[in-house]
């Protein structure tokens, strides 16, 4: 597929709330494939559609547990807490300490519109929370207790 340009902080698209996906078609599949190629090239843990200029509720996460595609994701439950360093492909050259839940439960759809549920913990939960924030125009720097240049 294609590597897409990753939008950087300061671009208004990163601060907008994304629209739900209603059409599970080739356009969506192309977006997902492009996001997969982009996150792998950038060596990120995840990527949200607004980071490539698309205001849709679409996220990919690439962590030790595997590669995941989440369409219209919603966190249905969270518990515990963890503090840790985060960076972002849209906020280059910085990292910050962010508090996130230790465990999350997620409901979402796959690329074909099928509904699923998933439980995640640790870094996987952190990556999900970070990417889902993007869908509501929130960046990790808004939540960070401390930020440093990387």
C-alpha positions in Angstrom: 0.0 0.0 0.0 1.3 3.5 0.9 3.1 5.3 3.6 1.1 8.3 4.7 2.4 11.6 6.0 2.1 11.9 9.8 0.4 15.1 10.8 2.4 17.1 13.4 1.2 19.0 16.5 -0.1 22.4 15.6 -2.3 21.0 12.8 -6.0 21.6 13.6 -6.9 18.0 12.5 -5.3 16.6 15.7 -7.6 18.6 17.9 -10.9 17.6 16.3 -13.3 14.9 17.3 -13.5 12.0 14.8 -16.7 10.7 13.1 -17.8 7.1 13.4 -17.1 4.7 10.6 -20.3 3.7 8.8 -18.9 2.2 5.6 -16.8 -0.9 5.9 -15.5 -0.8 2.3 -12.4 -0.7 0.2 -11.7 2.9 1.2 -11.5 1.9 4.8 -9.4 -1.2 4.0 -7.0 1.0 2.1 -6.8 3.4 5.0 -6.0 0.5 7.4 -3.3 -0.9 5.1 -1.7 2.5 4.7 -1.8 3.0 8.5 -0.2 -0.4 9.1 2.6 0.4 6.6 3.0 3.9 8.2 3.2 2.8 11.8 5.7 0.0 10.9 7.9 2.4 8.9 7.8 4.9 11.8 8.4 2.2 14.4 5.5 3.3 16.5 3.3 1.4 18.9 0.1 2.8 17.3 -1.5 5.3 15.0 -4.9 6.9 14.8 -6.6 8.1 11.6 -6.4 11.8 12.5 -2.6 11.5 12.6 -2.8 10.8 8.9 -5.4 13.5 8.3 -8.5 11.4 8.4 -11.3 12.3 10.8 -12.6 8.8 11.4 -12.7 6.6 14.5 -9.9 4.2 13.3 -6.9 3.1 15.3 -4.1 0.6 14.7 -1.9 -0.7 17.6 1.3 -2.7 17.1 2.7 -4.1 20.4 4.2 -7.3 21.7 0.7 -8.8 21.9 0.4 -8.4 18.1 -1.0 -6.0 15.5 -4.6 -4.8 16.0 -7.1 -2.8 14.0 -9.9 -1.0 16.0 -12.8 0.6 14.3 -15.2 2.7 16.4 -13.5 1.6 19.6 -14.9 2.3 23.0 -13.3 1.7 26.4 -16.0 -0.1 28.4 -14.1 -0.7 31.6 -10.8 0.4 33.2 -9.0 -0.4 36.4 -5.8 0.2 38.2 -3.2 2.7 37.3 0.2 3.1 35.8 2.6 6.0 35.2 5.0 5.8 32.3 6.8 7.6 29.5 5.0 8.2 26.3 5.9 9.7 23.0 3.9 10.3 19.8 4.5 10.2 16.1 2.7 13.5 15.9 4.8 15.2 18.7 8.3 14.5 17.5 11.3 15.1 19.8 9.4 15.0 23.1 8.3 12.5 25.7 6.3 12.8 28.8 5.1 10.9 31.9 1.4 10.1 31.7 -0.9 8.3 34.1 -3.1 5.6 32.4 -5.2 2.7 33.6 -3.4 -0.6 34.1 -6.3 -2.6 32.5 -8.9 -1.7 30.0 -11.8 -3.5 28.3 -12.6 -2.4 24.8 -15.5 -2.9 22.4 -14.8 -2.3 18.7 -15.5 -3.4 15.2 -13.1 -5.0 12.7 -12.6 -4.0 9.1 -15.7 -5.9 8.1 -17.9 -4.3 10.7 -18.0 -7.4 13.0 -18.2 -6.5 16.7 -15.6 -7.7 19.2 -14.4 -7.2 22.8 -10.9 -7.3 24.1 -9.1 -7.0 27.4 -5.6 -5.4 27.6 -3.2 -4.7 30.4 0.1 -2.9 30.9 1.7 -1.3 27.9 -1.0 -2.7 25.6 -3.6 -0.8 27.7 -1.5 2.3 27.6 -1.1 2.2 23.8 -4.9 1.7 23.4 -5.7 4.7 25.7 -3.1 6.9 23.9 -4.5 6.1 20.5 -8.2 6.4 21.5 -7.4 9.9 22.9 -6.5 11.0 19.4 -10.0 10.2 18.3 -11.3 12.9 20.6 -8.6 15.5 19.8 -6.6 14.8 22.9 -2.8 14.5 22.8 -0.6 12.8 25.5 1.0 16.3 26.1 -2.4 17.4 27.5 -2.3 14.6 30.1 1.5 14.6 30.9 2.7 15.5 34.3 6.2 16.0 33.0 7.6 16.6 29.5 11.2 16.4 28.2 12.9 16.8 24.9 13.8 13.3 23.6 
